[in-house]
Amino acid sequence: MALSYWEYKTWFTDIDFTIVGSGISGLSCALELREIYPKAKILILERGAMPQGASTKNAGFACFGSVSELLSDLKTHTEDELLNLVEMRIKGLEVLKNRLGEQAIGFKKYGGYELFFQSQQELYETCLDSVEHVNRLLQPLFNDAIFSIKSNAQNFGNIQPKLFFNKEEGELDTGKMMRALVNLAQHHTIQILNNCTVENYTDLGDTVVLKTSLAEFKTRQLFIATNGFAQKLGISTVQPARNQVLITGPIKNLNLTGTYHLDEGYTYFRTIDNRILLGGGRNLDRKGEQTDSFGTTTQIQQYLERILAETILPDTRVEIEHRWSGILGVGDQKQPVLKPLSANIFCGVRLGGMGIAIGSLVGKKLAGLVKH
C-alpha cells in the first residue's frame, strides 16, 4: 500500500535518529537521545503491535543473579568481568527506577530465594560452601553480605532443606513499566511506529537508508536495540533463546512473597495478583529453544506444570489460565554487545536474560555511542 504525501512527510522525512525495537533498551535509548538533542526528530520502529521479544513477556524480576548462576558465570568470566556485569545490573535498575519512579513500575523489594531440587545434592553443597566467597566478591558493590541461608518456611516440596536468600532482589509489574516508558517517550515527542519491520539498511556515509515493510527512507543515524532478533539484522554474535511461561488462575490464601530461582536461574517463579507466574526450562531443550519463533512446547510446559504441582504448591489444586513465550538475546558471553557497526549505525543487544536489570543502562550507553 503506497503512503500518501502526508504520511511520508510526517513520519519518514528529516529523521535524525531511528531506533529499531521499542523494548526497554530502545525506549531508553530514545529518551537519552532526547535529553542530548532536544530538537531532534526521533523515530522508533517496532515489528509488533506491542514491544515484541522479551520486554513485555518477562516475569518482572529485578535481579542480578542467584548464587548458582553467579558461580556458573565464573566458569566463563573472570571475577572482574562478573563484578562488572553485576554492577551494570545494579546501575541499570537504578536508571529505570529514577526515570519512572518505583510506584509507576510497581517495584517491591521483597528479596529473592534460590531453591535446589533434592536431586541436585552436589550443586547444593557447592553453593553452600561458596556463599561466603560470593558475598566477599560482591562486597565492593553492596558494602554488605547480601546472600544468607534460610529454612524452607514456605514448605516447598522435593527440595533441599535450605534456601538461599538475596535481600537486595526486587520485582515489578512488567506491563506498568512498559506502559510508563511508552507514555514518557510519547510525552517527549518521540514517534513510535508499530507493525513496521526493518528489511535491510545501508550506511551511505552521511546518512543511512532504511528499507522497511512500510516505507524506504533516510535517517541520519540508526540504533539497533532488537536483542533477541538482532541476528535477523546481521548481528551474528547474538543467538535467540525462547523462554516459556505460564500463569495460574487466582489462588485463595496464597501467602508467598518474593521471587524464586531454580536450576541455576533457568527456572523461576513469583506471585502476581494472587497467582503463580512460572517460567523457564529452556535448558531441557537448548537446541529446540534456540529460536526466535514464539510458541510453547509440550515438553517444557509439562515440566513447568510438574514443578508447580510437586514443588511450589504440592497440596493445592490449581488451574493454568494462560501460557506464552518471550525471546531473549544470548551468546557465549553475558557482556552486552554495545558498539558501532559503521560510522552511523550502532547496536546495543545481547542482554542475556537480564533485560529488566540492564536494559535501561544499555539504552543509555547506546545513545552515548554517538559522537556529539
SULBEL-V563116 format. One record per helix or strand of 3 or more residues. SS is the DSSP state (hx for helix, st for strand). FROM is the first residue (numbers start at 1). TO is the last residue. If there is no record, write none. Layout:
# SULBEL-V563116
{{SS | FROM | TO} {SS | FROM | TO}}
This chain:
# SULBEL-V563116
{{hx | 5 | 11} {st | 15 | 20} {hx | 24 | 36} {st | 42 | 45} {hx | 67 | 73} {hx | 79 | 100} {st | 112 | 115} {hx | 121 | 142} {st | 147 | 151} {st | 162 | 166} {hx | 174 | 187} {st | 191 | 193} {st | 198 | 203} {st | 208 | 212} {st | 216 | 224} {hx | 227 | 233} {st | 239 | 248} {st | 259 | 262} {st | 267 | 272} {st | 275 | 280} {hx | 282 | 284} {hx | 298 | 312} {st | 320 | 330} {st | 337 | 340} {st | 345 | 349} {hx | 355 | 367}}
